[in-house]
Amino acid sequence: MTQRRGNAGIVAGLALLGVIVVVAVFANVLAPHDPLLADPSRRNLGLFTTGHWLGTDELGRDILSRLLFGARLALLVAVLPTMIALILGGVIGLAVGYAGGAWDGATMRLFDVMFAFPGILLALGIGAALGAGLGSMIVAMVVVTIPAFGRVVRGGVLAAKQELYVEAARSLGYSHWRVAARHILPNILGPIVVYATLQTGRNVILAASLSFLGLGPQPPTPDWGQMLSSGRTALAVAPHISTIPGLAIVLLAIAFNLLGDGARDLLDPRMRREQP
Amino acid sequence: MIAFTVRRLFQTIPVVLGVTLVTFLLTQILPGDLADVLLGPTATEEARRQLRAAMGLDRSLVVQYGTYMWHLLHGDLGQSLVFAQPVGAVLANRLANTAVLAVAAIVISSVGGIAIGTWVALKPGSLRDHSLSTSVLFLNAMPPFWLGLILILVFGLELRWLPTSGMTSAIDGGGALDLAAHMVLPTLTLAAWSMAVITRMTRSALLDVIDGDFIRTARSRGLGEARIILRHALPNALPPIITVIGLQAGFLLSGAVLTETVFSWPGIGLALYQGIAARDLPFIQGGILLLALIFVVINFAVDALYAYVNPKIELQ
């Protein structure tokens, strides 16, 4: 039952993500218009207008074209910060979990402090201090997600350290680095991959939120969060300008969440999805 | 329980200090420094130098942090650029507005979440159970500001049932009913995701205890199903539910920034949004510090409450 549900989720998530990736890769072929070209005479056009199937925005730009090009950015800001934080957090977690002692304690206290900032607030502070833009947004996202990856990896290492195979590898005289990287890491990879996939889904929302608050890529870059935010001025006359990019954000986040949940059910049937 | 609470209280002290250190460090990662931000690009080098000396920015990092903490302990969070007032005063004025929204949201999401979770747990695998899973999937993927926009569109612009921005109406506003009407949409927006999480936790916590011997005993005594659930199962399922409700506090505090922005709700979140637009770093710094400290206090309170409902925790 669990396995079947996991498979179905993975298939659905992969299909959805596949469509978005194809759309992003071929945005320049698929987009009917230049995403930056504003035509003041054709502002706030509705859905299904000939030539502009998703209408135009408050500056007269084609929404479909902006959405397609925006998919590139949306994938980038979801995946890239996750990868960087996974690598940095993973190395830190592996090192302090394996070494233990004072370094481990100090790192965990530092992570505790970073967890004391609720939700997006720390990312918001870092983004605001560095100045709005794509680069600072990615830096902010990486910094605030490193502790979670660090903890997940460290937890896995602490559990694996007790196992017989680690003792065996050590007794063969292998170096600490070799034991950590070649013996422990492959055995704890499953939960880490699951966590990274779910974090990618959360990063979709985090990036959209930062972007909505004005801390992401600056206009006129076609970015979903920013499209949603700037379209609010025309909400009463042309609600689709804001709601369509929002729907795209939801679909991308669902794709990663389905993949992550499915992978979790497959890898460890005991880890039920009810657990937060 | 008291020993646990005291120990937990001591554990929060380094966290509080760490939080102040991190918010202080925010000004250190600025491209340039605070004097550049405050004076703008047109200022002369002499003016920058003077301001740096006046603000102590030319001193060592340790001295600067010491000064920051000294001011903090005296309630001085610096001067806000965009509000042209002390940061502390702006935050104090707006804290109540954010608190009203956050408290309403936590009450609605807790009551609604526990009620729906119980209702769903009565029939696991049923249609209502599957509807819950689907709603959670969507809510999990939904940025709060998008949900807010949809609610504005449907209930504000289309049906015209509810006001969509601010706390009170400009004309004959201000009464309790007017405030309540303005609160409905922002509260729902803020509460939706938390309610889904609490519902899911209530469902699984109840399902975990419902097979227990004490429930079978209660059934064999011929008690009604409602009494069994409310008096026997639910209290035993409560500890994990309380933990999850406590965790929602963080989401509510940061979700308030997005929700208040969408609904122009005059709280700390909307002020932070305005601060970001104006690059008002002293204000952003102060706002984040306040919200983080509130979060630390709530976490402490939740742990103390947890020890109260689940005395076993002291043994661990």
Boltz contact constraints between the chains, C-beta under 6 A:
constraints:
  - contact:
      token1: [A, 112]
      token2: [B, 15]
      max_distance: 6.0
  - contact:
      token1: [A, 113]
      token2: [B, 15]
      max_distance: 6.0
  - contact:
      token1: [A, 113]
      token2: [B, 18]
      max_distance: 6.0
  - contact:
      token1: [A, 116]
      token2: [B, 15]
      max_distance: 6.0
  - contact:
      token1: [A, 116]
      token2: [B, 19]
      max_distance: 6.0
  - contact:
      token1: [A, 116]
      token2: [B, 292]
      max_distance: 6.0
  - contact:
      token1: [A, 116]
      token2: [B, 296]
      max_distance: 6.0
  - contact:
      token1: [A, 117]
      token2: [B, 292]
      max_distance: 6.0
  - contact:
      token1: [A, 118]
      token2: [B, 250]
      max_distance: 6.0
  - contact:
      token1: [A, 118]
      token2: [B, 253]
      max_distance: 6.0
  - contact:
      token1: [A, 118]
      token2: [B, 254]
      max_distance: 6.0
  - contact:
      token1: [A, 118]
      token2: [B, 295]
      max_distance: 6.0
  - contact:
      token1: [A, 119]
      token2: [B, 250]
      max_distance: 6.0
  - contact:
      token1: [A, 119]
      token2: [B, 251]
      max_distance: 6.0
  - contact:
      token1: [A, 119]
      token2: [B, 254]
      max_distance: 6.0
  - contact:
      token1: [A, 120]
      token2: [B, 254]
      max_distance: 6.0
  - contact:
      token1: [A, 121]
      token2: [B, 254]
      max_distance: 6.0
  - contact:
      token1: [A, 121]
      token2: [B, 288]
      max_distance: 6.0
  - contact:
      token1: [A, 121]
      token2: [B, 291]
      max_distance: 6.0
  - contact:
      token1: [A, 125]
      token2: [B, 26]
      max_distance: 6.0
  - contact:
      token1: [A, 125]
      token2: [B, 288]
      max_distance: 6.0
  - contact:
      token1: [A, 128]
      token2: [B, 276]
      max_distance: 6.0
  - contact:
      token1: [A, 128]
      token2: [B, 284]
      max_distance: 6.0
  - contact:
      token1: [A, 129]
      token2: [B, 26]
      max_distance: 6.0
  - contact:
      token1: [A, 129]
      token2: [B, 29]
      max_distance: 6.0
  - contact:
      token1: [A, 129]
      token2: [B, 30]
      max_distance: 6.0
  - contact:
      token1: [A, 205]
      token2: [B, 143]
      max_distance: 6.0
  - contact:
      token1: [A, 208]
      token2: [B, 143]
      max_distance: 6.0
  - contact:
      token1: [A, 209]
      token2: [B, 143]
      max_distance: 6.0
  - contact:
      token1: [A, 209]
      token2: [B, 258]
      max_distance: 6.0
  - contact:
      token1: [A, 212]
      token2: [B, 145]
      max_distance: 6.0
  - contact:
      token1: [A, 213]
      token2: [B, 273]
      max_distance: 6.0
  - contact:
      token1: [A, 213]
      token2: [B, 276]
      max_distance: 6.0
  - contact:
      token1: [A, 214]
      token2: [B, 276]
      max_distance: 6.0
  - contact:
      token1: [A, 214]
      token2: [B, 277]
      max_distance: 6.0
  - contact:
      token1: [A, 236]
      token2: [B, 157]
      max_distance: 6.0
  - contact:
      token1: [A, 239]
      token2: [B, 153]
      max_distance: 6.0
  - contact:
      token1: [A, 242]
      token2: [B, 149]
      max_distance: 6.0
  - contact:
      token1: [A, 246]
      token2: [B, 146]
      max_distance: 6.0
  - contact:
      token1: [A, 249]
      token2: [B, 143]
      max_distance: 6.0
  - contact:
      token1: [A, 250]
      token2: [B, 141]
      max_distance: 6.0
  - contact:
      token1: [A, 250]
      token2: [B, 142]
      max_distance: 6.0
  - contact:
      token1: [A, 253]
      token2: [B, 141]
      max_distance: 6.0
  - contact:
      token1: [A, 254]
      token2: [B, 141]
      max_distance: 6.0
  - contact:
      token1: [A, 257]
      token2: [B, 140]
      max_distance: 6.0
  - contact:
      token1: [A, 257]
      token2: [B, 141]
      max_distance: 6.0
  - contact:
      token1: [A, 274]
      token2: [B, 200]
      max_distance: 6.0
  - contact:
      token1: [A, 274]
      token2: [B, 204]
      max_distance: 6.0
